[in-house]
């Protein structure tokens, strides 16, 4: 099993490297976007994240409901990914989706960390 994984990584290291670079680029763009947002947008992001964190802390987590909610909220993203993966735009679409996820993740992490510091 270990040899199979090692062989796969050796054959596809360029793809993984590109995805990591695109993900990090998305994170960098997220940082720039958050730094150049006006106070109203920063307050909206802060409110959204704080409500999510408070809701997760205050009650027992229902993992089944969380999964259903996550799937329903990301349904359009999933459908677009499937359609683009079936087309000839697979590589470009995959990179854009990875960059978008990095962008979203970075904004969430920065805002979460900033709320913990204050």
C-alpha positions in Angstrom: 0.0 0.0 0.0 2.8 2.4 0.9 4.5 1.8 -2.5 1.3 2.5 -4.3 0.9 5.9 -2.6 4.5 6.8 -3.1 4.3 5.9 -6.8 1.1 8.0 -7.2 2.7 11.0 -5.5 5.8 10.7 -7.7 3.7 10.5 -10.9 1.4 13.4 -9.9 3.6 15.7 -8.0 3.3 18.5 -10.5 -0.5 18.5 -10.2 -0.3 18.6 -6.4 2.3 21.4 -6.6 0.0 23.4 -8.9 -3.0 22.9 -6.6 -1.0 24.0 -3.5 0.3 27.1 -5.3 -3.3 28.0 -6.5 -4.7 27.4 -3.0 -2.0 29.6 -1.5 -2.7 32.3 -4.1 -6.4 32.2 -3.2 -5.4 32.6 0.5 -3.2 35.6 -0.5 -6.0 37.2 -2.4 -8.3 36.6 0.6 -5.8 38.5 2.8 -5.7 41.4 0.3 -9.5 41.5 0.0 -10.0 41.6 3.8 -7.4 44.3 4.2 -9.1 46.5 1.6 -12.7 46.0 2.8 -14.5 48.9 4.3 -15.7 48.8 7.9 -19.2 47.7 7.1 -18.0 44.7 5.2 -15.6 43.8 8.0 -18.4 44.1 10.5 -20.6 41.8 8.4 -17.9 39.2 8.2 -17.2 39.4 11.9 -20.9 39.1 12.8 -21.3 36.1 10.5 -18.3 34.3 11.9 -19.0 35.1 15.6 -22.6 33.9 15.2 -21.3 30.6 13.7 -18.7 30.1 16.5 -21.2 31.0 19.2 -23.8 28.6 17.8 -21.2 25.8 17.7 -20.1 26.4 21.3 -23.6 26.9 22.9 -25.2 23.7 21.9 -24.6 20.0 21.2 -23.6 19.5 17.6 -25.9 17.4 15.4 -23.4 16.1 12.9 -26.1 14.7 10.5 -27.9 18.1 10.4 -24.6 19.9 9.9 -23.8 17.6 7.0 -27.2 18.2 5.4 -26.8 21.9 5.9 -23.3 21.9 4.4 -24.4 20.0 1.3 -27.4 22.2 0.7 -25.4 25.4 1.1 -22.7 24.1 -1.3 -25.0 22.4 -3.8 -24.4 25.0 -6.6 -20.6 24.7 -6.0 -20.8 20.9 -6.2 -22.9 20.9 -9.4 -20.7 23.5 -11.1 -17.7 21.4 -10.2 -19.2 18.2 -11.6 -20.2 19.9 -14.9 -16.9 21.6 -15.4 -15.0 18.3 -14.6 -16.9 16.7 -17.4 -15.9 19.4 -19.8 -12.6 20.2 -21.4 -12.1 23.0 -18.9 -11.3 20.6 -16.1 -7.8 21.9 -15.2 -8.8 25.5 -15.3 -12.0 24.9 -13.4 -10.3 22.8 -10.7 -7.7 25.5 -10.2 -10.3 28.2 -9.9 -12.3 26.1 -7.4 -9.2 25.4 -5.3 -8.3 29.2 -5.4 -11.9 30.1 -4.3 -11.7 27.7 -1.4 -8.3 29.1 -0.3 -9.8 32.6 -0.6 -12.8 31.7 1.6 -10.7 29.8 4.1 -8.2 32.6 4.5 -10.9 35.2 5.2 -12.5 33.0 7.8 -9.2 32.2 9.5 -8.0 35.8 9.6 -11.3 37.1 11.0 -11.5 34.2 13.5 -8.0 34.9 14.8 -8.6 38.7 15.0 -11.8 38.1 17.1 -9.7 35.9 19.4 -7.1 38.6 19.9 -9.4 41.4 20.8 
